[in-house]
Each structure stands twice: as C-alpha cells, then as structure tokens.
Amino acid sequence: VILDFIQGNIDILVSTSIIETGIDIPTANTLIVERADLFGLAQLYHLRGRVGRGNLQAYCYLLIPPEISKDAQKRLDAIMRLTRPGSGLKLSVEDMQIRGAGNILGVEQSGHVKAVGYDFYIKLLQDAVNEEKGQIKAEPVVQVDLDSYIPEEFIKDPLERMNIYMAISKAVDTEEIEKIKDYLRRFYSGLPDVFNLYLDIEKLKKVLKGKGITRVIIKKNAGSLHFDVENPPQPDLLQKLLKSLPVKKLYPDRLEFEVTENCIDRLLSVFEGNC
C-alpha cells in the first residue's frame, strides 16, 4: 500500500500514527490528524513533518472535538506557534513545561510540573552546570537543627506554598525577601515561627555570598562557620564575628560558637554590615 501511494497509484493513505516514524514521501502535501488532542507534542511534531518534504506547498490539519483538556490545548498552541525550521529544541522545552521533566518533576518519565516548578528546576540545573564549569560558586549552605518551613495549616494550597518557596528562592537579596514577608503579612494575620525562621535562613544565605563562608551549621548546643579555604573571610569581618558571637574556638578552617536564642539575628547583623 505504501509503495502504491508513493508511486501515485492511490491518492489517499489511511494510517495509524506509525506514519510518523521517518517515512519520506516528497509528493505528500496534505495530512489530516484525527483527534489531535490525544497525541503528544513530539508525535504531532513528527507527524507534521511527513508533509512538505518536496517542493509542493503542504498543509497539516489537526482535528479536535469542541472540548479538550488544558494540556492538549497547550500542545496544540505550541505546535501551531513553532513552525519555523529549527523549532525542534523549543518544542522540546515546551513539552517539558507541559508534561514535567522525568523523575525530577513528574512521576517516573512524565508528570505535572506543578510538583516542583519548571523555573525553579531550571535554575537549580543551571546553577549546577555553571558550578561544574567553574563559572559560579555554590550557594552557601545553612544547616539549622530546627524546623523551618511553610506550615500546611498556614497556607493550605500546596501550589501556593510552592509559589512562595520559588519566589523566596529567586529573591536576589534580603530586601526582596522582606518585601515577600511584608506582602504575606498583609494577607495573613501573622507568620508562624517556623516560617519566620525559614525566611531568616534564606536571608542568611543571601548575605553570606562572597563573604568567604561556605557553610553555617547551627545545632541545639553548638554552631560553626566554615571558611572558604581559597577565599577566606576578610580580617575585619572575622573581627566582627569574634566580637558579636560567643566564640568557643577559632580554627584555620572554621569558627565554633555557642548557640543562643538570637544567634541568627546576630549573624545577619554582622554579614549585612549593621554591627
């Protein structure tokens, strides 16, 4: 049947989606896809490529019912929008945004990107790639032996909680985090202690950048600041830390201190230059 169609003995070929797998028929100029809403974006992309492979003007008609799912609409919008040569990569990115990115963003090899957030995942991936290339330093790590999160009883919608986490993560400095905090205060009666602690930890990560500190560990009975061996803290900053914290011991690679109730506030004051 395929040979008859290629040779022009028949004018219409009715096929399943197997036709997408690389069959090259230069004389084929029209493709009609029934229930296009049920096909994946990659399938639609390959199916569309079966026509227009010669010098004839080609057309691809995607037939859909009156009502389709939101994801199906996104797929169709993408396939109609990205029509120029070289659009394959952009379509792949759109597909990842719609379906999710494998085990990380979805269930097994597909899923809903809402679970983590596409933008947040791409940021993490880009940071990791840049770090491997030596283009940026890894963000300082802050480990606190206390609960710090957005309680479910405070914000019930999981997507809303994720959006707040993403907004805080994307904040470039402590001022932006304070703006987020003020915004939430206007809509909620008060912020829980565990959330306030989370915000303080994120602020501390921001102010630690470029200060020669790679890790801060705060446990119930002891805390420590670990220095970047290649770019240790400046002497004046180290002097402020020695004055502001109840220091236990100072080593070449770290400073150990006693943990007090307001130790995070003290650290923020030192690294923000307020003391």
C-alpha positions as CSV (number, residue, x, y, z in Angstrom):
1,V,0.0,0.0,0.0
2,I,2.8,2.4,0.9
3,L,4.5,1.7,-2.5
4,D,1.3,2.3,-4.3
5,F,0.9,5.6,-2.5
6,I,4.5,6.7,-3.2
7,Q,4.1,5.8,-6.9
8,G,0.8,7.7,-7.2
9,N,-1.4,4.7,-7.8
10,I,-3.6,5.8,-4.9
11,D,-4.3,9.4,-3.8
12,I,-5.2,8.8,-0.1
13,L,-3.4,6.8,2.5
14,V,-5.2,6.0,5.8
15,S,-2.7,5.1,8.5
16,T,-2.1,4.9,12.3
17,S,0.5,7.1,14.0
18,I,3.2,4.7,12.8
19,I,3.4,7.0,9.8
20,E,5.4,9.4,12.0
21,T,8.5,7.2,12.0
22,G,10.5,8.8,9.3
23,I,8.7,7.8,6.1
24,D,9.8,10.3,3.4
25,I,7.2,10.9,0.7
26,P,8.0,14.1,-1.3
27,T,4.7,14.1,-3.1
28,A,2.6,14.0,0.0
29,N,1.2,17.5,0.5
30,T,-1.7,17.2,2.9
31,L,-2.0,15.5,6.3
32,I,-5.2,15.2,8.4
33,V,-4.8,14.1,12.0
34,E,-7.9,12.8,13.7
35,R,-8.2,13.6,17.4
36,A,-5.0,15.6,17.5
37,D,-5.7,16.4,21.2
38,L,-4.8,12.8,22.1
39,F,-1.3,13.0,20.6
40,G,1.8,14.1,22.4
41,L,3.7,17.2,21.3
42,A,6.6,15.1,19.9
43,Q,4.2,12.9,18.0
44,L,2.5,16.0,16.5
45,Y,5.8,17.4,15.5
46,H,6.9,14.3,13.7
47,L,3.5,13.8,12.1
48,R,3.5,17.3,10.8
49,G,7.0,16.6,9.3
50,R,5.6,13.9,7.0
51,V,4.3,16.5,4.5
52,G,6.1,19.3,2.8
53,R,9.2,17.3,2.1
54,G,9.2,18.1,-1.5
55,N,8.7,21.3,-3.5
56,L,4.9,21.3,-3.0
57,Q,3.0,23.6,-0.7
58,A,1.9,21.4,2.2
59,Y,-0.9,21.6,4.8
60,C,-1.5,19.8,8.1
61,Y,-5.0,19.8,9.5
62,L,-5.4,18.9,13.2
63,L,-9.0,17.8,14.0
64,I,-10.2,18.1,17.6
65,P,-13.5,17.9,19.5
66,P,-15.2,21.0,20.8
67,E,-13.8,20.4,24.4
68,I,-10.2,19.4,25.1
69,S,-8.0,19.3,28.2
70,K,-5.8,22.3,29.1
71,D,-2.6,20.3,28.4
72,A,-3.9,19.3,25.0
73,Q,-4.7,23.0,24.2
74,K,-1.1,23.9,25.3
75,R,0.3,21.2,23.0
76,L,-1.8,22.5,20.0
77,D,-0.9,26.1,20.7
78,A,2.8,25.2,20.7
79,I,2.7,23.1,17.5
80,M,0.9,26.0,15.7
81,R,3.2,28.7,17.1
82,L,6.5,27.0,16.4
83,T,6.6,26.3,12.7
84,R,10.0,27.6,11.5
85,P,12.9,25.4,10.8
86,G,15.0,24.7,13.9
87,S,11.9,24.8,16.2
88,G,12.6,21.3,17.5
89,L,14.5,22.4,20.6
90,K,11.9,25.0,21.5
91,L,9.2,22.4,21.2
92,S,11.2,20.0,23.4
93,V,11.3,22.7,26.1
94,E,7.6,23.4,25.7
95,D,6.9,19.7,26.1
96,M,8.9,19.5,29.3
97,Q,7.0,22.5,30.6
98,I,3.7,20.8,29.9
99,R,4.5,17.2,30.9
100,G,7.2,17.7,33.5
101,A,10.9,16.6,33.4
102,G,11.0,12.9,34.1
103,N,11.7,11.6,37.6
104,I,12.6,15.0,38.9
105,L,9.4,16.9,38.0
106,G,6.9,14.2,37.4
107,V,6.0,10.6,38.1
108,E,8.7,8.3,36.5
109,Q,9.2,9.7,33.0
110,S,6.4,12.2,32.9
111,G,4.2,14.2,35.3
112,H,2.9,17.6,36.3
113,V,5.4,20.3,36.5
114,K,3.5,21.9,39.4
115,A,5.1,19.4,41.8
116,V,8.4,21.4,41.9
117,G,8.1,24.2,39.3
118,Y,9.8,24.3,36.0
119,D,11.5,27.6,36.5
120,F,12.9,26.5,39.9
121,Y,14.2,23.2,38.4
122,I,15.9,25.0,35.5
123,K,17.5,27.4,38.0
124,L,18.9,24.5,40.0
125,L,20.1,22.8,36.9
126,Q,21.8,25.9,35.5
127,D,23.5,26.6,38.8
128,A,24.8,23.0,38.9
129,V,26.1,23.3,35.3
130,N,27.7,26.7,36.0
131,E,29.3,25.4,39.1
132,E,30.8,22.4,37.2
133,K,32.2,24.9,34.7
134,G,33.7,27.0,37.5
135,Q,31.6,30.0,36.5
136,I,29.9,30.5,39.9
137,K,30.4,29.4,43.4
138,A,27.9,27.2,45.0
139,E,25.4,29.0,47.3
140,P,26.5,28.9,50.9
141,V,24.8,26.1,52.9
142,V,22.9,26.9,56.1
143,Q,22.0,23.9,58.3
144,V,19.8,24.6,61.3
145,D,18.7,21.9,63.7
146,L,15.2,23.4,64.0
147,D,12.0,23.1,61.9
148,S,11.8,25.8,59.2
149,Y,9.1,25.6,56.5
150,I,5.7,27.0,55.5
151,P,3.1,25.1,57.6
152,E,0.2,23.5,55.8
153,E,-2.2,24.9,58.2
154,F,-0.9,28.4,57.5
155,I,-1.2,28.1,53.7
156,K,-3.4,25.1,52.7
157,D,-2.9,25.3,48.9
158,P,0.2,23.3,48.0
159,L,0.7,25.2,44.8
160,E,0.6,28.5,46.6
161,R,3.2,27.2,49.1
162,M,5.4,26.1,46.2
163,N,5.0,29.5,44.5
164,I,6.1,31.2,47.7
165,Y,9.1,28.9,48.1
166,M,10.0,29.7,44.4
167,A,9.7,33.5,45.0
168,I,11.9,33.3,48.0
169,S,14.5,31.2,46.2
170,K,14.5,33.7,43.3
171,A,15.0,36.7,45.5
172,V,18.3,38.4,44.8
173,D,18.8,39.9,48.2
174,T,17.4,40.3,51.7
175,E,15.3,43.3,50.6
176,E,13.3,41.2,48.2
177,I,12.7,38.6,50.9
178,E,11.5,41.4,53.2
179,K,9.1,42.5,50.5
180,I,7.7,39.0,50.3
181,K,7.4,38.9,54.1
182,D,5.5,42.2,54.1
183,Y,3.2,41.0,51.3
184,L,2.3,37.9,53.2
185,R,1.7,39.9,56.4
186,R,-0.9,42.0,54.6
187,F,-2.9,38.9,53.7
188,Y,-2.4,36.8,56.8
189,S,-2.8,37.7,60.5
190,G,0.7,36.6,61.5
191,L,3.6,34.5,60.3
192,P,4.3,31.3,62.1
193,D,7.6,31.0,63.9
194,V,8.8,28.1,61.7
195,F,8.2,30.2,58.6
196,N,9.9,33.3,60.1
197,L,12.9,31.0,60.8
198,Y,12.8,29.8,57.2
199,L,12.9,33.4,55.9
200,D,15.8,34.3,58.2
201,I,17.7,31.2,57.0
202,E,17.1,32.3,53.3
203,K,18.2,35.8,54.2
204,L,21.4,34.5,55.8
205,K,22.2,32.5,52.6
206,K,21.9,35.7,50.6
207,V,24.2,37.8,52.8
208,L,26.8,35.0,53.1
209,K,27.5,35.2,49.3
210,G,31.0,36.4,48.6
211,K,31.9,36.7,52.3
212,G,34.2,33.7,52.5
213,I,31.8,31.4,54.2
214,T,30.8,28.1,52.6
215,R,28.6,26.6,55.4
216,V,26.9,27.6,58.6
217,I,25.8,24.8,61.0
218,I,23.6,25.6,63.9
219,K,22.6,22.8,66.3
220,K,21.0,23.0,69.7
221,N,24.2,23.2,71.7
222,A,26.8,24.4,69.2
223,G,27.3,26.3,66.0
224,S,30.1,26.7,63.4
225,L,31.0,28.8,60.5
226,H,33.1,27.1,57.8
227,F,35.5,29.1,55.8
228,D,36.2,29.1,52.1
229,V,39.9,27.9,52.0
230,E,40.5,29.7,48.7
231,N,38.9,32.9,49.7
232,P,38.6,33.1,53.5
233,P,36.7,35.9,55.3
234,Q,38.4,39.4,55.4
235,P,40.1,40.2,58.7
236,D,37.6,43.0,59.6
237,L,34.7,40.6,59.1
238,L,36.4,38.0,61.2
239,Q,36.9,40.6,63.9
240,K,33.2,41.5,63.9
241,L,32.3,37.8,64.2
242,L,34.6,37.4,67.2
243,K,33.0,40.4,68.9
244,S,29.4,39.5,68.1
245,L,29.3,35.8,68.8
246,P,30.0,33.8,71.9
247,V,33.1,32.2,70.3
248,K,34.3,28.8,71.6
249,K,37.2,28.1,69.3
250,L,38.8,29.5,66.2
251,Y,40.4,27.1,63.7
252,P,42.1,27.9,60.3
253,D,39.0,26.5,58.5
254,R,36.1,27.3,60.9
255,L,34.8,29.2,63.8
256,E,32.9,27.4,66.5
257,F,30.4,29.3,68.8
258,E,27.8,28.8,71.4
259,V,24.2,28.8,70.1
260,T,22.0,31.5,71.7
261,E,18.3,32.3,71.0
262,N,19.2,35.2,68.7
263,C,22.3,33.8,67.0
264,I,20.8,34.0,63.5
265,D,19.9,37.7,64.1
266,R,23.4,38.3,65.2
267,L,24.8,36.6,62.1
268,L,22.5,38.6,59.9
269,S,23.6,41.9,61.5
270,V,27.3,41.1,61.0
271,F,27.0,40.0,57.4
272,E,24.7,42.8,56.5
273,G,27.2,45.3,58.0
274,N,24.9,46.5,60.8
275,C,27.5,46.0,63.5
